[in-house]
Amino acid sequence: MNPFHSLCQQYATILNGKPEVHNGVCSVEFHRNLQVTIQGRPSRSEPR
């Protein structure tokens, strides 16, 4: 594992997420439970 991948993994660990590296870009996916309202009505995202 090269240093960049290791750094990406460490970053994901800090955020409690899942790291991915594509084309030299580190991205971290994690899920959040947000209480959202749109025009006063509760809204939620669809599960994956």
Backbone hydrogen bonds, N-H to C=O, Kabsch-Sander energy under -0.5 kcal/mol:
donor,donor_aa,acceptor,acceptor_aa,energy
6,S,2,N,-2.1
7,L,3,P,-2.5
8,C,4,F,-2.4
9,Q,5,H,-2.3
10,Q,6,S,-2.3
11,Y,7,L,-2.4
12,A,8,C,-2.4
13,T,9,Q,-2.1
14,I,10,Q,-2.0
15,L,11,Y,-1.8
16,N,12,A,-0.6
16,N,13,T,-0.8
17,G,12,A,-2.9
18,K,29,E,-2.7
20,E,27,S,-2.2
22,H,25,V,-2.1
25,V,22,H,-1.5
27,S,20,E,-3.0
27,S,25,V,-0.5
29,E,18,K,-2.5
34,L,32,R,-0.9
36,V,34,L,-0.9
36,V,43,S,-0.8
38,I,41,R,-2.8
41,R,38,I,-1.8
43,S,36,V,-2.7
